[in-house]
Amino acid sequence: MTAPRPLVLPSLAAATLLAWGASFAVMRGMDAGPGTDLGSFGWFLGLWLLMTVAMMLPSASPVTLLVARLRSASEAGVFVAGYLLAWLAYGVVAYGVYRVARASAPGFVAWDARGPWIAGCALALAGLYQLTPLKSRCLRHCRSPVGLLVRGPAGATGALRIGVAHGAYCIGCCAGLMLALFALGVMSLVWMAAATVAILVEKTFPAGPRVATALAALLVGLGTWVALAPGAVPGLTQPHPMEMMQP
């Protein structure tokens, strides 16, 4: 039996609230700042999925509701599964890049060596990405994905494929902001909340494209601040030389 469409929005809201509550319970006190150790692969992947639901589901809710209206509530659920699958794949890649960087040059990325400059450059790079054609194209899709939904194949398999495709566009749209989150401290609830608000405004508010451009300047400025005076940046945790996050 197909779930009634009126239950889709309350379900999305409940999932988001539960994910934020669980994130707060798990991540509270774990912010070790830039270069936070990501722990074991399985532990990080579970936490990453939780963070994805908390951060990305609010901005994906309008698209999910559109899928429910054009197709069905059950296919909207499959669409969300495909969307989260795409973000889970992104988490796997990010974890692999992090491990390779830590293993190949541990001294280079140490906070007391070049850490502030690396974090600052990452933030500046995230800001510059906001101005690229790829960012603009992905943001346009995320704000108006009707074409993908209409042309997509029918049935549950089609809904899954559409969810994965929309997730890929979403990753392209949010790549700069996610890089900024990793640079500032991926386990920081403060920066996680800031990124969530930025993503939601970019994708769903009328002024979203202008906000995306303004964020470019903000990220470059923040990167400069972190590189030159990290101790003066509000909300930025200063890593201890030997500090590592444990699951």
Secondary structure, DSSP 8 states (H G I E B T S, - for coil): ----GGGHHHHHHHHHHHHHHHHHHHHTT----TT-----HHHHHHHHHHHHHHHHHHHHHHHHHHHHHHT-HHHHHHHHHHHHHHHHHHHHHHHHHHHHHHHH-TTTT-TTTTHHHHHHHHHHHHHHHTTSHHHHHHHHHHH--HHHHHHS-SHHHHHHHHHHHHHHHHHHHHHHHHHHHHHH-TT-HHHHHHHHHHHHHHHHSTTHHHHHHHHHHHHHHHHHHHHH-GGGSTT-----TT-----
